[in-house]
């Protein structure tokens, strides 16, 4: 099996999402099976990166120290089940024109450069059209999950999604991905 880079959106893919933002470590709760799915990816030799828009920083809803504590909680919980994240990047901007803010591809480009990975061998798992658009912009394979904003995305953007593969959640994607030796339809 070839090692692949799997880039995950955070809110709605790994943890519960909120239209009011995840503002504290106490509000960060992993979706059922997501951390275990990440651990299975890691244990199978795949690399994992996270690319997450965090405009709550620019909006003053939380500060960098709080965001770091949220991420430390996620890292700790993931280590407890045998997983590891190779790289986490976040966009702190609220401005949709920021090059790092998805759907713009800046974060995905930087992740690829830092991890020396060909985008053609990269999979991006998200719950929103912006994740799909960013993945396509760098030549990566987009995957949509129904968790988080996924159902809303399917209802409102089906024509824009084209042939994107859709899974119930991150665990369902990882099950299929590992069963198919790192290939997905």
N, CA, C and O of each residue as an XYZ file, in Angstrom:
740
protein
N       0.846     -1.172      0.000
C       0.000      0.000      0.000
C       0.893      1.237      0.000
O       1.879      1.309      0.733
N       0.533      2.193     -0.823
C       1.264      3.456     -0.862
C       0.786      4.362      0.257
O      -0.410      4.462      0.530
N       1.741      5.020      0.901
C       1.388      5.983      1.945
C       0.769      7.203      1.288
O       1.272      7.698      0.279
N      -0.310      7.681      1.855
C      -1.000      8.850      1.318
C      -1.061      9.922      2.397
O      -0.954      9.642      3.591
N      -1.234     11.151      1.943
C      -1.519     12.256      2.850
C      -3.014     12.478      2.824
O      -3.612     12.638      1.760
N      -3.615     12.488      4.007
C      -5.036     12.762      4.144
C      -5.162     14.057      4.938
O      -4.757     14.130      6.098
N      -5.726     15.070      4.300
C      -5.931     16.366      4.946
C      -7.381     16.441      5.393
O      -8.301     16.234      4.602
N      -7.568     16.737      6.659
C      -8.905     16.786      7.241
C      -9.281     18.214      7.623
O      -8.461     18.966      8.147
N     -10.523     18.571      7.355
C     -11.090     19.755      7.974
C     -11.328     19.376      9.436
O     -11.431     18.189      9.747
N     -11.415     20.347     10.329
C     -11.582     20.026     11.740
C     -13.060     19.987     12.141
O     -13.614     18.915     12.381
N     -13.691     21.157     12.210
C     -15.065     21.250     12.704
C     -16.034     20.592     11.728
O     -16.104     20.968     10.558
N     -16.775     19.614     12.218
C     -17.745     18.910     11.397
C     -17.209     17.623     10.806
O     -17.982     16.802     10.313
N     -15.887     17.429     10.845
C     -15.271     16.192     10.346
C     -14.686     15.408     11.515
O     -14.963     14.219     11.674
N     -13.875     16.080     12.332
C     -13.249     15.440     13.493
C     -14.103     15.649     14.742
O     -14.313     14.728     15.532
N     -14.584     16.862     14.902
C     -15.357     17.206     16.100
C     -16.684     17.836     15.721
O     -16.895     18.242     14.578
N     -17.574     17.909     16.700
C     -18.868     18.551     16.493
C     -18.644     19.986     16.056
O     -17.683     20.635     16.469
N     -19.540     20.469     15.218
C     -19.463     21.843     14.725
C     -20.531     22.672     15.414
O     -21.477     22.127     15.983
N     -20.382     23.966     15.365
C     -21.368     24.876     15.940
C     -21.379     26.160     15.118
O     -20.322     26.697     14.787
N     -22.570     26.650     14.788
C     -22.664     27.930     14.088
C     -22.180     29.070     14.973
O     -21.922     30.167     14.477
N     -22.051     28.829     16.282
C     -21.526     29.828     17.216
C     -20.025     29.620     17.473
O     -19.445     30.281     18.334
N     -19.406     28.709     16.730
C     -17.976     28.423     16.821
C     -17.657     27.574     18.052
O     -18.368     27.600     19.057
N     -16.576     26.830     17.935
C     -16.028     26.089     19.067
C     -15.066     27.063     19.738
O     -13.993     27.351     19.206
N     -15.456     27.571     20.913
C     -14.729     28.682     21.541
C     -13.847     28.282     22.713
O     -12.975     29.052     23.116
N     -14.056     27.098     23.266
C     -13.298     26.669     24.446
C     -12.957     25.182     24.327
O     -13.607     24.452     23.580
N     -11.951     24.744     25.055
C     -11.666     23.298     25.057
C     -12.876     22.471     25.516
O     -13.084     21.365     25.019
N     -13.654     22.980     26.435
C     -14.828     22.235     26.907
C     -15.851     22.021     25.791
O     -16.581     21.030     25.804
N     -15.909     22.938     24.833
C     -16.866     22.810     23.727
C     -16.369     21.852     22.640
O     -17.157     21.401     21.808
N     -15.078     21.541     22.642
C     -14.543     20.634     21.638
C     -14.870     19.200     22.022
O     -14.384     18.699     23.036
N     -15.685     18.542     21.219
C     -16.038     17.144     21.455
C     -15.869     16.376     20.159
O     -16.438     16.744     19.132
N     -15.094     15.318     20.208
C     -14.869     14.494     19.016
C     -16.173     13.847     18.573
O     -16.991     13.439     19.398
N     -16.358     13.758     17.253
C     -17.487     13.014     16.714
C     -17.237     11.526     16.964
O     -16.088     11.086     16.960
N     -18.290     10.755     17.181
C     -18.113      9.327     17.436
C     -17.289      8.650     16.341
O     -17.610      8.745     15.156
N     -16.224      7.967     16.758
C     -15.397      7.198     15.845
C     -14.344      7.984     15.078
O     -13.517      7.385     14.390
N     -14.354      9.317     15.178
C     -13.414     10.094     14.354
C     -11.965      9.915     14.807
O     -11.082      9.729     13.970
N     -11.710      9.966     16.087
C     -10.332      9.830     16.560
C      -9.799      8.427     16.300
O      -8.636      8.257     15.936
N     -10.642      7.436     16.486
C     -10.232      6.057     16.218
C      -9.935      5.872     14.725
O      -9.014      5.143     14.357
N     -10.719      6.536     13.869
C     -10.481      6.473     12.422
C      -9.132      7.109     12.081
O      -8.380      6.577     11.265
N      -8.834      8.229     12.698
C      -7.546      8.882     12.474
C      -6.407      7.988     12.948
O      -5.366      7.902     12.296
N      -6.603      7.329     14.072
C      -5.577      6.424     14.590
C      -5.344      5.269     13.612
O      -4.201      4.866     13.396
N      -6.406      4.740     13.027
C      -6.252      3.648     12.055
C      -5.472      4.124     10.825
O      -4.631      3.395     10.301
N      -5.752      5.344     10.369
C      -4.992      5.901      9.237
C      -3.507      5.971      9.588
O      -2.652      5.519      8.826
N      -3.221      6.541     10.747
C      -1.834      6.692     11.202
C      -1.146      5.329     11.320
O      -0.023      5.152     10.849
N      -1.820      4.384     11.942
C      -1.232      3.064     12.156
C      -1.024      2.302     10.850
O      -0.194      1.396     10.777
N      -1.789      2.678      9.809
C      -1.616      2.045      8.494
C      -0.515      2.727      7.680
O      -0.253      2.344      6.539
N       0.134      3.748      8.274
C       1.265      4.385      7.614
C       0.939      5.632      6.812
O       1.803      6.161      6.112
N      -0.295      6.110      6.904
C      -0.673      7.331      6.184
C      -0.392      8.546      7.050
O      -0.417      8.469      8.279
N      -0.127      9.666      6.396
C       0.096     10.912      7.119
C      -1.214     11.688      7.183
O      -2.049     11.613      6.282
N      -1.369     12.435      8.275
C      -2.597     13.197      8.510
C      -2.238     14.647      8.761
O      -1.370     14.956      9.578
N      -2.915     15.531      8.048
C      -2.798     16.963      8.301
C      -4.198     17.511      8.502
O      -5.181     16.942      8.026
N      -4.270     18.610      9.205
C      -5.548     19.303      9.407
C      -5.412     20.691      8.827
O      -4.424     21.385      9.066
N      -6.424     21.096      8.053
C      -6.512     22.446      7.486
C      -7.856     23.011      7.909
O      -8.899     22.563      7.433
N      -7.836     23.989      8.798
C      -9.080     24.479      9.374
C      -9.173     26.000      9.356
O      -8.246     26.696      9.770
N     -10.301     26.504      8.871
C     -10.585     27.931      8.969
C     -10.978     28.220     10.417
O     -11.861     27.559     10.963
N     -10.333     29.189     11.033
C     -10.640     29.561     12.416
C     -10.837     31.075     12.506
O     -10.075     31.776     13.172
N     -11.871     31.563     11.824
C     -12.139     33.005     11.799
C     -12.578     33.540     13.154
O     -12.631     34.755     13.345
N     -12.890     32.666     14.091
C     -13.224     33.115     15.446
C     -12.091     33.918     16.066
O     -12.332     34.758     16.932
N     -10.845     33.668     15.629
C      -9.710     34.472     16.097
C      -9.881     35.927     15.662
O      -9.806     36.837     16.488
N     -10.110     36.143     14.369
C     -10.269     37.510     13.850
C     -11.521     38.173     14.402
O     -11.569     39.394     14.545
N     -12.519     37.384     14.707
C     -13.782     37.915     15.225
C     -13.718     38.197     16.732
O     -14.664     38.738     17.306
N     -12.599     37.829     17.368
C     -12.433     38.072     18.794
C     -13.217     37.119     19.683
O     -13.455     37.421     20.852
N     -13.625     35.966     19.141
C     -14.411     35.013     19.920
C     -13.543     34.149     20.831
O     -14.018     33.618     21.834
N     -12.278     34.016     20.476
C     -11.289     33.320     21.297
C      -9.920     33.819     20.868
O      -9.768     34.422     19.806
N      -8.920     33.556     21.713
C      -7.563     34.009     21.388
C      -6.696     32.806     21.005
O      -7.133     31.657     21.078
N      -5.473     33.096     20.601
C      -4.564     32.043     20.141
C      -4.275     31.032     21.246
O      -4.184     29.834     20.980
N      -4.131     31.504     22.479
C      -3.888     30.586     23.598
C      -5.045     29.599     23.753
O      -4.822     28.411     23.989
N      -6.267     30.084     23.622
C      -7.428     29.201     23.738
C      -7.472     28.203     22.581
O      -7.760     27.024     22.784
N      -7.184     28.682     21.363
C      -7.154     27.773     20.220
C      -6.092     26.697     20.429
O      -6.331     25.529     20.122
N      -4.943     27.067     20.937
C      -3.893     26.073     21.228
C      -4.353     25.057     22.263
O      -4.036     23.873     22.151
N      -5.099     25.505     23.270
C      -5.620     24.569     24.284
C      -6.648     23.619     23.662
O      -6.685     22.436     24.000
N      -7.474     24.133     22.761
C      -8.438     23.275     22.054
C      -7.680     22.209     21.269
O      -8.015     21.026     21.330
N      -6.658     22.637     20.533
C      -5.891     21.684     19.734
C      -5.108     20.709     20.603
O      -4.976     19.538     20.246
N      -4.589     21.169     21.734
C      -3.909     20.246     22.649
C      -4.853     19.175     23.167
O      -4.448     18.025     23.336
N      -6.105     19.532     23.421
C      -7.097     18.544     23.844
C      -7.284     17.507     22.737
O      -7.325     16.306     23.002
N      -7.396     17.979     21.500
C      -7.567     17.064     20.373
C      -6.345     16.148     20.230
O      -6.499     14.938     20.065
N      -5.126     16.718     20.294
C      -3.909     15.912     20.183
C      -3.846     14.860     21.281
O      -3.510     13.705     21.020
N      -4.171     15.257     22.510
C      -4.131     14.335     23.645
C      -5.109     13.192     23.450
O      -4.750     12.028     23.626
N      -6.343     13.517     23.087
C      -7.355     12.468     22.879
C      -6.947     11.535     21.751
O      -7.166     10.326     21.831
N      -6.355     12.092     20.702
C      -5.923     11.264     19.576
C      -4.780     10.333     19.995
O      -4.782      9.154     19.640
N      -3.814     10.850     20.740
C      -2.706     10.002     21.222
C      -3.235      8.873     22.098
O      -2.709      7.761     22.059
N      -4.273      9.150     22.889
C      -4.836      8.133     23.780
C      -5.376      6.926     23.017
O      -5.446      5.827     23.566
N      -5.759      7.124     21.751
C      -6.272      6.002     20.958
C      -5.253      5.534     19.916
O      -5.581      4.740     19.033
N      -4.005      6.034     20.023
C      -2.936      5.549     19.164
C      -2.735      6.306     17.867
O      -2.135      5.773     16.934
N      -3.220      7.536     17.784
C      -3.082      8.318     16.561
C      -2.128      9.479     16.699
O      -1.666      9.805     17.792
N      -1.842     10.096     15.570
C      -0.928     11.236     15.541
C      -1.259     12.102     14.332
O      -1.654     11.595     13.281
N      -1.095     13.403     14.491
C      -1.265     14.355     13.398
C       0.121     14.829     12.991
O       0.936     15.195     13.837
N       0.379     14.818     11.695
C       1.680     15.234     11.197
C       1.803     16.753     11.098
O       2.891     17.297     11.285
N       0.705     17.439     10.808
C       0.734     18.893     10.662
C      -0.663     19.450     10.829
O      -1.630     18.901     10.300
N      -0.765     20.545     11.568
C      -2.034     21.264     11.703
C      -1.802     22.699     11.249
O      -0.870     23.364     11.701
N      -2.658     23.163     10.353
C      -2.603     24.560      9.916
C      -3.989     25.155     10.073
O      -5.002     24.480      9.891
N      -4.010     26.432     10.413
C      -5.303     27.110     10.518
C      -5.202     28.490      9.901
O      -4.147     29.125      9.903
N      -6.332     28.931      9.374
C      -6.435     30.291      8.854
C      -7.131     31.122      9.920
O      -8.256     30.800     10.302
N      -6.491     32.190     10.416
C      -7.082     33.008     11.467
C      -7.966     34.138     10.935
O      -8.540     34.892     11.720
N      -8.078     34.259      9.627
C      -8.739     35.413      9.022
C     -10.244     35.217      8.856
O     -10.718     34.092      8.699
N     -10.986     36.318      8.891
C     -12.416     36.307      8.604
C     -12.677     36.731      7.163
O     -13.769     36.514      6.637
N     -11.682     37.331      6.529
C     -11.804     37.858      5.172
C     -11.726     36.717      4.155
O     -10.729     35.997      4.102
N     -12.774     36.555      3.352
C     -12.802     35.471      2.364
C     -11.720     35.609      1.306
O     -11.443     34.649      0.587
N     -11.097     36.786      1.191
C     -10.032     36.975      0.214
C      -8.664     36.519      0.727
O      -7.702     36.494     -0.040
N      -8.562     36.162      1.998
C      -7.278     35.695      2.535
C      -6.865     34.430      1.776
O      -7.667     33.504      1.651
N      -5.631     34.372      1.268
C      -5.216     33.217      0.471
C      -5.241     31.901      1.235
O      -5.353     30.836      0.627
N      -5.140     31.960      2.561
C      -5.140     30.725      3.344
C      -6.548     30.289      3.747
O      -6.720     29.183      4.260
N      -7.546     31.124      3.529
C      -8.910     30.786      3.950
C      -9.597     29.941      2.877
O      -9.798     30.394      1.750
N      -9.951     28.714      3.240
C     -10.681     27.878      2.293
C     -11.993     28.583      1.934
O     -12.664     29.090      2.833
N     -12.375     28.632      0.680
C     -12.029     27.737     -0.420
C     -10.726     28.071     -1.151
O     -10.357     27.354     -2.081
N     -10.036     29.111     -0.768
C      -8.734     29.400     -1.388
C      -7.760     28.289     -1.005
O      -7.869     27.715      0.079
N      -6.814     27.984     -1.883
C      -5.978     26.799     -1.665
C      -4.703     27.014     -0.846
O      -3.901     26.089     -0.727
N      -4.492     28.206     -0.279
C      -3.223     28.507      0.382
C      -2.790     27.510      1.442
O      -1.631     27.093      1.454
N      -3.695     27.118      2.334
C      -3.309     26.162      3.387
C      -2.924     24.816      2.792
O      -1.953     24.195      3.226
N      -3.684     24.364      1.797
C      -3.400     23.055      1.198
C      -2.075     23.079      0.445
O      -1.327     22.102      0.467
N      -1.788     24.187     -0.216
C      -0.499     24.317     -0.902
C       0.632     24.241      0.115
O       1.605     23.515     -0.087
N       0.507     24.990      1.207
C       1.567     24.992      2.218
C       1.740     23.633      2.878
O       2.866     23.212      3.142
N       0.647     22.949      3.146
C       0.741     21.602      3.723
C       1.502     20.686      2.766
O       2.394     19.949      3.186
N       1.152     20.734      1.491
C       1.839     19.907      0.501
C       3.323     20.202      0.437
O       4.144     19.291      0.335
N       3.670     21.502      0.499
C       5.085     21.879      0.467
C       5.811     21.415      1.722
O       6.900     20.846      1.641
N       5.210     21.657      2.874
C       5.872     21.272      4.136
C       6.062     19.771      4.256
O       7.065     19.306      4.797
N       5.090     19.008      3.748
C       5.174     17.549      3.862
C       5.687     16.904      2.577
O       5.683     15.680      2.444
N       6.129     17.735      1.631
C       6.706     17.256      0.361
C       5.840     16.185     -0.281
O       6.307     15.086     -0.578
N       4.575     16.518     -0.491
C       3.608     15.566     -1.018
C       2.992     16.089     -2.307
O       2.597     17.252     -2.393
N       2.918     15.236     -3.288
C       2.266     15.548     -4.544
C       0.756     15.639     -4.299
O       0.167     14.709     -3.749
N       0.126     16.742     -4.698
C      -1.327     16.864     -4.493
C      -2.122     15.726     -5.134
O      -3.199     15.373     -4.654
N      -1.597     15.155     -6.212
C      -2.304     14.054     -6.858
C      -2.395     12.822     -5.955
O      -3.215     11.937     -6.196
N      -1.553     12.762     -4.914
C      -1.582     11.652     -3.957
C      -2.157     12.094     -2.617
O      -1.891     11.485     -1.580
N      -2.947     13.161     -2.655
C      -3.517     13.724     -1.433
C      -5.028     13.644     -1.484
O      -5.642     13.842     -2.533
N      -5.611     13.356     -0.350
C      -7.064     13.323     -0.201
C      -7.437     14.392      0.809
O      -6.786     14.535      1.844
N      -8.488     15.142      0.505
C      -8.981     16.182      1.409
C     -10.397     15.803      1.821
O     -11.279     15.664      0.973
N     -10.617     15.634      3.132
C     -11.922     15.253      3.655
C     -12.529     16.463      4.348
O     -11.945     17.012      5.281
N     -13.702     16.873      3.886
C     -14.374     18.019      4.474
C     -15.876     17.826      4.525
O     -16.411     16.816      4.068
N     -16.545     18.823      5.095
C     -18.000     18.776      5.216
C     -18.677     19.932      4.491
O     -19.886     20.123      4.623
N     -17.902     20.713      3.720
C     -18.460     21.895      3.078
C     -17.906     22.040      1.661
O     -16.841     21.516      1.337
N     -18.645     22.755      0.838
C     -18.217     22.993     -0.532
C     -16.845     23.656     -0.570
O     -16.064     23.391     -1.484
N     -16.535     24.512      0.401
C     -15.229     25.197      0.395
C     -14.070     24.200      0.496
O     -12.996     24.450     -0.053
N     -14.272     23.087      1.183
C     -13.236     22.055      1.274
C     -13.027     21.389     -0.086
O     -11.895     21.122     -0.490
N     -14.130     21.124     -0.783
C     -14.081     20.500     -2.103
C     -13.391     21.432     -3.095
O     -12.534     20.997     -3.864
N     -13.761     22.710     -3.081
C     -13.187     23.693     -4.003
C     -11.679     23.821     -3.776
O     -10.908     23.847     -4.735
N     -11.262     23.900     -2.522
C      -9.827     24.011     -2.209
C      -9.073     22.765     -2.674
O      -7.986     22.874     -3.241
N      -9.642     21.589     -2.440
C      -8.999     20.345     -2.870
C      -8.822     20.322     -4.381
O      -7.748     19.993     -4.885
N      -9.871     20.670     -5.090
C      -9.787     20.674     -6.560
C      -8.752     21.684     -7.048
O      -8.064     21.431     -8.036
N      -8.634     22.815     -6.375
C      -7.702     23.866     -6.803
C      -6.248     23.405     -6.784
O      -5.427     23.913     -7.548
N      -5.923     22.448     -5.918
C      -4.543     21.943     -5.852
C      -4.381     20.576     -6.527
O      -3.283     20.021     -6.550
N      -5.455     20.046     -7.065
C      -5.376     18.745     -7.721
C      -5.491     17.567     -6.788
O      -5.145     16.446     -7.161
N      -5.977     17.799     -5.567
C      -6.171     16.716     -4.597
C      -7.549     16.085     -4.807
O      -8.405     16.634     -5.501
N      -7.736     14.939     -4.198
C      -9.008     14.217     -4.293
C      -9.936     14.675     -3.162
O      -9.629     14.434     -1.995
N     -11.076     15.337     -3.479
C     -11.996     15.760     -2.427
C     -12.937     14.632     -2.007
O     -13.388     13.835     -2.829
N     -13.217     14.589     -0.715
C     -14.184     13.660     -0.124
C     -15.105     14.491      0.759
O     -14.640     15.380      1.473
N     -16.390     14.217      0.720
C     -17.353     14.930      1.563
C     -17.949     13.961      2.579
O     -18.306     12.833      2.238
N     -18.055     14.409      3.825
C     -18.750     13.625      4.849
C     -20.060     14.315      5.184
O     -20.182     15.534      5.058
N     -21.044     13.524      5.615
C     -22.381     14.047      5.914
C     -22.463     14.732      7.281
O     -23.439     15.425      7.570
N     -21.445     14.542      8.120
C     -21.454     15.150      9.447
C     -21.226     16.654      9.315
O     -20.940     17.151      8.226
N     -21.353     17.372     10.424
C     -21.140     18.814     10.403
C     -22.104     19.491      9.442
O     -23.321     19.356      9.570
N     -21.552     20.221      8.479
C     -22.362     20.910      7.474
C     -22.578     20.053      6.227
O     -23.108     20.537      5.226
N     -22.178     18.812      6.281
C     -22.235     17.932      5.115
C     -23.612     17.767      4.511
O     -23.768     17.867      3.294
N     -24.614     17.515      5.337
C     -25.982     17.355      4.805
C     -26.459     18.649      4.148
O     -27.072     18.612      3.081
N     -26.180     19.799      4.782
C     -26.549     21.091      4.184
C     -25.818     21.296      2.864
O     -26.392     21.806      1.902
N     -24.564     20.902      2.822
C     -23.781     21.038      1.595
C     -24.393     20.188      0.492
O     -24.525     20.649     -0.642
N     -24.764     18.972      0.804
C     -25.391     18.097     -0.190
C     -26.710     18.674     -0.683
O     -27.004     18.625     -1.877
N     -27.495     19.213      0.221
C     -28.799     19.758     -0.158
C     -28.672     21.013     -1.020
O     -29.474     21.231     -1.929
N     -27.668     21.834     -0.734
C     -27.575     23.108     -1.422
C     -26.573     23.177     -2.548
O     -26.613     24.117     -3.342
N     -25.679     22.219     -2.647
C     -24.570     22.345     -3.602
C     -24.365     21.099     -4.451
O     -23.284     20.912     -5.009
N     -25.368     20.250     -4.560
C     -25.176     18.973     -5.259
C     -24.587     19.172     -6.658
O     -23.691     18.427     -7.054
N     -25.070     20.156     -7.406
C     -24.561     20.383     -8.767
C     -23.076     20.770     -8.741
O     -22.318     20.374     -9.626
N     -22.666     21.539     -7.737
C     -21.272     21.972     -7.639
C     -20.336     20.848     -7.190
O     -19.126     20.922     -7.403
N     -20.890     19.827     -6.580
C     -20.059     18.741     -6.059
C     -19.609     17.774     -7.147
O     -18.568     17.130     -7.012
N     -20.378     17.669     -8.214
C     -20.008     16.763     -9.301
C     -19.900     15.332     -8.811
O     -20.832     14.801     -8.207
N     -18.755     14.707     -9.071
C     -18.572     13.282     -8.746
C     -17.844     13.057     -7.425
O     -17.184     12.031     -7.255
N     -17.951     13.985     -6.498
C     -17.284     13.832     -5.203
C     -17.896     12.652     -4.448
O     -19.117     12.535     -4.343
N     -17.036     11.785     -3.925
C     -17.510     10.669     -3.110
C     -17.996     11.204     -1.771
O     -17.386     12.098     -1.185
N     -19.113     10.638     -1.294
C     -19.737     11.083     -0.050
C     -19.816      9.900      0.911
O     -20.217      8.800      0.529
N     -19.429     10.143      2.163
C     -19.465      9.120      3.212
C     -20.245      9.651      4.402
O     -20.337     10.862      4.604
N     -20.804      8.742      5.188
C     -21.593      9.162      6.350
C     -20.764      9.970      7.331
O     -21.249     10.953      7.891
N     -19.514      9.564      7.545
C     -18.649     10.252      8.497
C     -17.201      9.858      8.215
O     -16.927      9.077      7.304
N     -16.293     10.398      8.992
C     -14.875     10.119      8.793
C     -14.585      8.636      8.961
O     -13.797      8.077      8.197
N     -15.197      7.990      9.933
C     -14.954      6.564     10.168
C     -15.367      5.736      8.954
O     -14.661      4.798      8.582
N     -16.492      6.063      8.334
C     -16.948      5.319      7.149
C     -15.971      5.508      5.992
O     -15.669      4.558      5.269
N     -15.476      6.735      5.817
C     -14.470      6.968      4.771
C     -13.215      6.144      5.044
O     -12.726      5.452      4.151
N     -12.691      6.209      6.261
C     -11.449      5.502      6.586
C     -11.632      3.994      6.420
O     -10.731      3.321      5.919
N     -12.774      3.454      6.828
C     -13.038      2.022      6.640
C     -12.882      1.642      5.172
O     -12.192      0.676      4.844
N     -13.522      2.402      4.297
C     -13.476      2.108      2.864
C     -12.068      2.329      2.295
O     -11.574      1.526      1.503
N     -11.445      3.408      2.705
C     -10.105      3.768      2.238
C      -9.103      2.676      2.583
O      -8.320      2.266      1.726
N      -9.115      2.200      3.821
C      -8.167      1.168      4.245
C      -8.486     -0.176      3.619
O      -7.581     -0.947      3.298
N      -9.759     -0.459      3.446
C     -10.177     -1.725      2.831
C      -9.749     -1.769      1.359
O      -9.436     -2.836      0.831
N      -9.739     -0.609      0.705
C      -9.405     -0.550     -0.721
C      -7.924     -0.248     -0.955
O      -7.531      0.125     -2.061
N      -7.107     -0.409      0.082
C      -5.655     -0.229     -0.027
C      -5.272      1.183     -0.427
O      -4.351      1.389     -1.217
N      -5.995      2.165      0.134
C      -5.637      3.561     -0.091
C      -6.229      4.163     -1.339
O      -5.873      5.282     -1.708
N      -7.116      3.460     -1.998
C      -7.796      4.006     -3.176
C      -9.268      4.203     -2.834
O      -9.859      3.404     -2.108
N      -9.843      5.257     -3.354
C     -11.273      5.504     -3.155
C     -11.881      5.849     -4.499
O     -11.220      6.405     -5.376
N     -13.187      5.498     -4.649
C     -13.811      5.856     -5.924
C     -14.317      7.252     -5.947
O     -14.867      7.693     -6.956
